[in-house]
C-alpha cells in the first residue's frame, strides 16, 4: 500500500481512458549528454520495501534467494538496523536521504494533517483515504509537494550534498529524490487531461532521475507494458532502469534505487511471506547479470541492500485486532474534507496514528485518558514547549524526557528523564546509561515524531498484532502492517558487499553520513 506515486484511482482512470484515447509511447531521456564522474568505487543502494531479517534468512536457507545469498556470502550482513519513526516509507526515505529524524526533515508520516492549510496530507494509501482526501491532492502531494515543499529546506539530501562535492548521483523509483538538477517530468495526457497533474512539471532531482513512466531512460520500460503495473513503480521497471545505466556505462558515484513490490505481498499474507523476497531476488539477479559475472559486479561496485521497515502480523479477528479511533473518541467531532471546525483530526499510519486536537477547549488529558482505557495501545505521547510526555494503558504513572541531560544512551545522545522509564521499556544502569529493549532508539525517534509538526498533537502507538483504523482507513487484518515504534516494525537487515566499513551505529539515520565518507570527494 506504500510508495504509490499515482495510486489505484489514477491508474483506473488511465486504463479507462486507454480504451477511448490514442496515446504515444512514453518518451525516454537521453544519457549521451550527461557527464558522469566518479572519484571512487561507485555505490548502489537497493532499498527493498519491508525486507525483514528472519524471512530473508529462511529464503536464503531454502535456496530461494541466490542473489541475496551471493551478496551476503561475499560481504557482511547486520540483521538489526533500526529504522526511522513512524515506520512508514516516506518518513523512512526522508531519514535515509537527509540523515535526520522527522523533527528536522519535517515529513511526519504517510498521512498527516497540515494545520496551516487545514487539510490532510496523504501520499497514497487505502482507496477510501485517497477518495476522502481527494485524488488530485494525493497526486500533487506525492509527485510535487513532498519534495518541493514538505521536506524541510533546512536539511540537505544526499543528492544535494554530493552535488556540492562535484559528485553525481541517481534516484530510481524513489518517492524522495530532491537534488540540484532540474528535470522535466513526462506527464501523460491521460493524467493531465482529468487535471490530476499539470501538463508540465519541473522538479529538482539528482543527476539521473527515474520515476516510473513519469521519467525514464530505458526504452524497454514502455507505456504499454507498465501502465497496467502501477505506472512503472515496480521491481521490473526499477531493474530495467538500473541495468540500462550499467550497460551504458553511465553509473554515477551513488545510485539510490527501490524495489517496492514485497510490501503489498507482506501486507496481504503477513510477515512470514517469502514471495516478496523471491521477487526482489529475481530483480537483483537481473541487475547483477548486467555485468560479465557476479564477481565482476562486486569488484566494480559497492552494494548496499537494506530494508526500510518490518511488519507485525495483525490478528484476523477485526473486532479484536483493529483499534477504531472514531469509536474510541466518539464523543468528539472529526475533521473531514469539508468539515473545517472539527475538534479532532486523525491521521492513521497503520500501527501508529497522529491525533490533532484542534479545539483549544479540549484538554489533551481528556483525550489521553480515553485512550488509556484500551490495552491494545502500547504508548501514548505528546509534548509541550520543553518536555515530551509518555503514558501507557498498562501503567498509572507517567514518563517524561527531553534532549540534553545527565543520562546517555547507546548512541551517545544525552537526555533528561523522569518518571517510569519502563513505559518505554528502558533499562537504566547505575552509571546513568540508557539501554533500549522493545523500543529501539526510542527517545530520539519518538522525539523526532513529536517535533515533526506544529500544533497540539498526540501520538498513539499500537502493541504488536494490533492496528489503528478510522472510518476511511484500509486495514490489514490477517496480514501484516507497520508504522509503530516497536522493534517488530523497526528492525531491518542491511547487506554490505564491496567494503569492510559500516555506519557508525546500527541505524538508518547514520547511513547518509557513512556513504558520504565512503565516496569522499571535494
C-alpha positions in Angstrom: 0.0 0.0 0.0 3.0 2.3 0.3 5.2 4.1 -2.3 2.5 4.6 -4.8 3.1 7.7 -6.8 -0.1 7.6 -8.8 -2.3 5.2 -6.9 -5.2 3.0 -7.8 -7.7 5.6 -8.8 -5.3 7.4 -11.1 -4.4 4.0 -12.7 -8.1 3.2 -13.1 -8.7 6.5 -14.9 -5.7 5.9 -17.2 -6.8 2.4 -18.0 -10.4 3.5 -18.8 -9.0 6.3 -20.9 -6.8 4.0 -22.9 -9.9 2.5 -24.4 -11.0 5.7 -26.0 -7.9 7.8 -26.5 -4.8 7.2 -28.6 -1.6 7.5 -26.7 2.0 7.7 -27.7 4.8 5.6 -26.2 6.3 7.3 -23.2 9.4 9.1 -24.3 12.8 8.2 -22.9 15.5 10.6 -21.9 18.9 10.6 -23.4 22.1 9.7 -21.5 24.6 10.9 -24.0 24.9 14.5 -22.9 25.0 13.7 -19.1 28.6 13.9 -17.7 29.1 11.1 -15.2 32.1 11.2 -12.9 33.2 9.0 -10.0 36.2 9.6 -7.9 35.9 6.3 -6.1 34.2 2.9 -6.5 30.5 3.7 -7.2 27.8 2.7 -4.7 24.5 1.2 -5.4 22.0 1.2 -2.5 19.0 -1.0 -3.1 16.1 -0.4 -0.7 13.7 -3.4 -0.5 10.4 -2.4 0.9 9.5 -4.3 4.1 12.6 -6.6 3.9 12.9 -8.4 7.2 15.8 -10.5 8.6 14.0 -13.7 9.6 12.1 -14.3 6.4 15.2 -13.3 4.4 17.3 -15.9 6.2 14.6 -18.5 5.6 14.5 -17.7 1.9 18.4 -18.0 1.7 18.4 -21.3 3.6 15.8 -22.7 1.2 17.8 -21.7 -1.8 15.1 -19.3 -3.0 17.3 -16.1 -2.8 20.5 -16.8 -4.8 21.3 -13.1 -5.3 20.8 -12.2 -1.6 22.9 -15.3 -0.7 25.7 -14.2 -3.0 25.9 -10.7 -1.6 25.8 -12.0 2.0 28.4 -14.7 1.4 30.8 -12.2 -0.3 30.1 -9.4 2.2 28.6 -8.7 5.6 25.0 -8.7 7.0 23.8 -6.8 10.0 20.3 -8.2 10.8 19.4 -5.4 13.3 19.4 -2.0 11.7 17.0 0.5 13.3 14.5 2.3 11.1 13.1 5.8 11.4 9.7 6.5 13.1 6.9 6.3 12.1 7.9 3.2 10.3 6.3 4.3 7.0 8.1 4.7 3.7 8.1 8.4 3.2 9.3 9.2 6.7 12.0 6.5 6.4 13.1 7.6 3.0 13.4 11.2 4.3 15.6 10.0 7.1 17.7 7.9 4.7 18.2 10.8 2.3 18.9 13.5 5.0 20.4 11.7 7.9 17.9 13.2 10.2 14.7 12.2 12.0 11.3 13.9 11.3 11.9 16.6 13.9 14.4 18.0 11.4 13.3 16.8 7.9 9.6 17.6 8.7 7.9 14.7 6.9 5.8 13.3 9.7 4.3 10.2 8.1 2.5 8.7 5.1 -0.6 10.6 6.3 -0.6 13.8 8.4 -2.6 16.9 9.0 -1.2 20.2 7.7 -2.5 22.8 10.2 -1.7 26.0 8.2 -3.6 24.6 5.2 -6.3 22.9 7.3 -6.1 19.7 5.3 -4.9 16.2 5.5 -1.8 15.3 3.5 -1.7 11.8 2.0 1.0 10.3 -0.2 -1.2 7.3 -1.2 -2.7 4.6 0.9 -6.1 2.9 1.0 -8.7 3.7 -1.6 -11.2 5.3 0.9 -8.5 7.5 2.4 -7.5 8.7 -1.1 -11.0 9.4 -2.1 -11.6 11.3 1.2 -8.5 13.4 0.8 -9.1 14.0 -2.9 -7.4 12.1 -5.8 -5.8 15.3 -7.2 -4.5 16.3 -3.7 -2.9 12.9 -3.3 -1.3 13.0 -6.7 0.0 16.6 -6.3 1.3 15.9 -2.7 3.1 12.7 -3.8 4.7 13.9 -7.0 5.3 17.6 -6.3 4.8 18.9 -2.8 6.5 16.1 -0.9 10.0 17.1 -2.3 9.3 20.7 -3.1 7.5 21.9 0.0 7.1 19.3 2.7 10.7 18.1 3.0 12.4 20.8 5.0 14.8 23.1 3.2 16.8 23.3 6.4 18.3 19.9 5.7 20.3 18.7 2.7 19.6 15.4 0.9 22.5 13.1 0.0 21.9 14.1 -3.7 22.3 17.8 -2.8 25.3 17.2 -0.7 27.0 15.1 -3.3 26.4 17.8 -5.9 28.3 20.3 -3.7 31.2 17.8 -3.7 31.0 17.6 -7.5 29.8 14.0 -7.5 26.9 12.6 -9.5 24.0 10.6 -8.2 20.8 8.8 -9.3 17.4 8.0 -8.0 15.3 5.2 -9.4 11.7 4.9 -8.3 12.2 6.7 -5.0 9.4 9.0 -3.7 12.0 11.2 -2.1 14.5 12.5 -4.6 15.3 16.2 -4.1 18.5 17.2 -5.7 20.2 20.1 -7.5 19.5 19.3 -11.2 16.3 20.4 -12.9 14.2 17.7 -14.6 11.1 17.8 -16.7 8.5 15.1 -15.9 6.7 13.4 -18.8 3.0 13.7 -17.7 0.8 11.6 -20.0 -2.2 13.4 -21.4 -4.4 10.8 -19.8 -3.3 12.1 -16.4 -3.1 15.8 -17.3 -6.5 15.8 -19.1 -8.5 15.0 -16.0 -6.4 17.7 -14.2 -4.9 15.2 -11.8 -1.4 16.6 -12.5 -0.3 19.7 -14.5 0.8 19.1 -18.2 4.3 20.4 -17.3 6.1 19.6 -14.1 9.7 20.6 -13.3 11.4 19.0 -10.3 14.8 19.3 -8.8 16.4 15.9 -8.5 19.8 14.1 -8.7 21.9 14.0 -11.9 20.0 11.0 -13.1 16.3 10.7 -12.2 13.8 7.9 -13.0 10.3 7.7 -11.6 8.1 5.2 -13.4 6.6 6.4 -16.6 7.0 10.0 -15.5 10.7 9.9 -16.1 12.8 7.1 -17.6 15.9 6.2 -19.7 15.4 2.6 -20.8 13.1 2.3 -23.9 12.2 -1.3 -22.7 10.2 0.4 -20.0 7.4 1.3 -22.4 3.9 2.6 -21.7 2.0 -0.5 -22.9 4.0 -2.8 -20.6 3.8 -0.8 -17.4 0.6 1.2 -17.5 -1.0 -1.9 -16.1 1.5 -2.2 -13.3 1.5 0.9 -11.1 2.7 3.1 -13.9 6.2 1.7 -13.6 6.6 1.9 -9.8 7.6 -1.7 -9.6 10.6 -4.1 -9.3 10.8 -4.8 -13.1 10.9 -1.2 -14.1 13.5 -0.4 -11.4 15.7 -3.3 -12.5 15.4 -2.3 -16.2 16.4 1.3 -15.5 19.4 0.3 -13.3 20.6 -2.3 -15.9 20.5 0.4 -18.6 22.7 2.7 -16.6 25.2 -0.1 -16.0 25.2 -1.3 -19.6 25.6 2.3 -21.0 28.5 2.8 -18.5 26.6 5.8 -17.0 26.6 4.6 -13.4 27.1 7.7 -11.2 29.0 7.8 -7.9 25.9 6.9 -6.0 22.6 5.3 -7.0 19.6 5.0 -4.7 17.1 2.5 -6.1 13.9 1.0 -4.8 12.3 -2.4 -5.1 8.7 -1.8 -3.9 6.8 -5.0 -4.7 7.4 -7.0 -1.5 5.4 -4.6 0.7 2.0 -5.4 -0.8 2.6 -9.1 -0.6 3.5 -9.0 3.1 0.6 -6.7 3.8 -1.7 -9.3 2.4 -0.1 -12.6 3.6 1.8 -11.5 6.7 5.4 -11.1 7.8 6.3 -14.8 7.1 5.6 -14.4 3.3 8.6 -15.2 1.2 7.1 -14.4 -2.3 8.1 -10.7 -2.0 11.7 -11.7 -1.1 11.8 -14.1 -4.0 10.6 -11.4 -6.5 13.1 -8.9 -5.1 15.8 -11.5 -5.5 14.8 -12.0 -9.2 15.2 -8.3 -9.7 18.7 -8.4 -8.0 19.7 -11.3 -10.2 18.6 -9.3 -13.3 20.7 -6.3 -12.2 23.8 -8.5 -11.3 23.5 -10.1 -14.7 24.3 -6.7 -16.3 27.9 -7.4 -15.5 30.0 -10.1 -17.2 29.9 -12.0 -14.0 28.5 -11.6 -10.4 32.1 -11.5 -9.2 32.8 -8.6 -11.5 29.7 -6.8 -10.2 31.1 -6.8 -6.6 34.6 -5.9 -7.8 33.4 -2.8 -9.7 30.6 -1.6 -7.3 29.9 -1.3 -3.6 26.5 -2.9 -2.9 24.2 -1.9 0.0 20.9 -3.7 0.2 18.6 -2.9 3.1 15.0 -3.0 4.3 13.0 0.1 5.3 10.7 -1.4 8.0 9.5 -4.6 9.4 5.8 -5.6 9.8 3.7 -7.1 12.6 1.2 -9.8 12.0 -2.3 -8.4 12.5 -4.8 -10.7 14.1 -7.5 -11.9 11.7 -10.5 -11.1 14.0 -11.2 -7.5 13.2 -13.2 -6.9 16.4 -10.0 -7.7 18.3 -7.2 -6.5 16.1 -8.5 -3.1 14.9 -8.4 -0.1 17.2 -11.2 2.1 15.9 -10.3 5.6 16.9 -13.6 7.1 15.6 -15.4 4.8 18.0 -12.9 5.3 20.9 -13.3 9.1 20.6 -16.9 9.1 19.6 -17.8 12.0 21.9 -15.8 14.4 19.7 -16.2 15.7 16.2 -13.7 14.7 13.5 -12.2 16.6 10.6 -13.3 15.5 7.1 -12.8 17.2 3.8 -15.5 19.8 4.1 -15.8 19.8 7.9 -13.4 22.6 8.9 -14.3 23.2 12.6 -14.0 19.7 14.0 -12.4 19.2 17.3 -10.0 16.4 16.2 -8.2 15.3 13.1 -6.9 11.8 12.9 -4.1 10.6 10.6 -3.8 6.8 10.6 -0.3 5.4 9.8 -1.3 1.8 10.2 0.1 0.8 13.6 0.6 4.4 14.8 -1.6 7.5 14.5 -1.4 11.2 15.0 -4.4 12.8 16.8 -4.6 16.6 16.2 -6.5 18.4 19.0 -7.6 21.5 17.0 -10.2 22.7 19.5 -8.4 24.6 22.2 -11.3 24.0 24.6 -10.4 20.3 24.6 -7.6 19.4 27.0 -5.0 16.9 25.9 -5.6 15.0 29.1 -9.2 14.4 28.1 -8.1 12.5 25.0 -5.2 10.6 26.6 -7.4 9.4 29.5 -9.9 8.0 27.0 -7.1 6.3 25.0 -5.5 4.8 28.2 -8.6 2.6 28.6 -7.5 0.4 25.6 -4.8 -2.0 26.5 -4.1 -2.8 22.8 -2.4 0.6 22.8 1.3 0.4 23.7 2.2 4.0 24.3 0.5 7.5 24.1 2.8 10.5 23.8 2.6 14.3 23.5 4.7 17.4 24.0 4.8 20.9 25.4 7.4 23.6 24.7 10.1 21.9 26.8 9.1 18.3 27.6 7.9 15.1 26.0 5.3 13.0 27.9 4.6 9.3 27.6 1.9 7.2 29.2 0.6 3.7 28.8 -2.6 1.8 29.5 -0.5 -0.6 31.5 0.8 2.0 34.0 -0.8 4.6 36.2 2.5 6.6 36.1 4.0 9.0 33.6 7.4 9.2 31.9 8.9 12.4 30.7 12.0 13.2 28.7 13.8 15.9 26.8 17.2 16.2 25.0 20.4 17.1 26.8 20.7 15.8 30.3 22.7 13.6 32.6 21.6 10.2 31.1 23.4 8.9 28.0 22.1 6.2 25.6 23.7 3.7 23.4 24.2 6.3 20.6 25.9 8.8 22.9 22.7 11.0 22.9 22.1 12.7 26.3 18.7 13.0 27.9 16.8 14.4 30.9 14.4 11.8 32.1 11.9 11.4 34.9 9.2 9.0 35.9 8.5 5.4 35.0 11.1 4.5 32.3 9.6 1.0 31.9 6.8 2.6 29.9 9.3 2.8 27.0 11.0 -0.4 28.2 14.2 1.5 29.0 16.8 -0.3 31.1 18.8 2.1 33.3 22.3 1.3 34.6 23.9 2.7 37.8 26.3 4.7 35.7 23.5 6.8 34.1 23.4 4.8 30.9 20.2 4.1 29.0 19.7 0.7 27.2 16.8 0.2 24.7 14.9 -3.0 24.5 11.4 -3.3 22.8 11.6 0.2 21.5 15.0 0.7 19.8 16.4 4.3 19.9 13.1 5.2 21.4 13.9 8.6 22.8 15.4 10.1 19.6 12.8 8.5 17.3 9.8 9.5 19.4 11.2 13.0 20.0 11.6 13.4 16.2 8.0 12.4 15.5 6.6 14.6 18.3 8.5 17.6 16.9 7.9 16.9 13.2 5.0 19.4 13.1 3.4 22.3 15.0 0.1 22.2 16.9 -1.4 20.1 19.7 -0.6 16.5 18.6 -1.0 13.2 20.4 0.8 10.1 19.2 -0.7 6.7 19.7 1.3 3.6 19.1 -0.1 0.1 19.0 1.2 -3.1 20.6 2.2 -5.9 18.2 -0.7 -7.6 16.4 -3.0 -4.5 16.5 -3.6 -1.7 14.1 -5.4 1.6 14.2 -8.3 2.4 11.9 -10.9 5.2 11.3 -13.9 5.3 9.0 -11.8 5.8 5.9 -8.7 3.8 6.5 -7.7 0.4 5.0 -7.0 -2.4 7.4 -4.6 -5.4 7.2 -6.4 -7.9 9.5 -5.0 -11.4 8.8 -1.9 -9.9 7.1 0.9 -7.5 8.1 1.2 -3.9 9.0 3.8 -1.5 10.3 4.2 2.1 11.5 4.9 1.6 15.2 7.9 2.3 17.4 8.1 -1.3 18.5 11.1 -3.4 17.4 8.9 -5.7 15.4 8.3 -2.9 12.9 11.6 -1.1 13.4 14.4 -3.7 12.9 15.6 -4.4 9.3 18.7 -6.1 7.7 21.5 -4.4 5.8 23.8 -6.3 3.5 27.1 -4.6 2.5 29.3 -6.0 -0.2 32.4 -4.3 -1.5 33.7 -2.6 1.6 34.6 -3.6 5.2 33.2 -0.3 6.6 29.8 0.0 8.3 27.8 3.0 9.6 28.9 4.3 13.0 25.7 2.9 14.6 23.2 0.3 13.5 20.6 3.0 12.5 19.3 4.1 9.1 19.7 7.7 10.2 23.5 7.1 10.1 23.6 5.7 6.6 23.9 9.0 4.7 27.0 10.2 6.6 28.6 6.8 6.1 28.0 6.8 2.3 29.5 10.3 2.1 32.6 9.1 3.9 32.9 6.1 1.5 32.6 8.4 -1.5 34.8 11.2 -0.4 35.0 14.0 -3.0 35.8 17.7 -2.7 
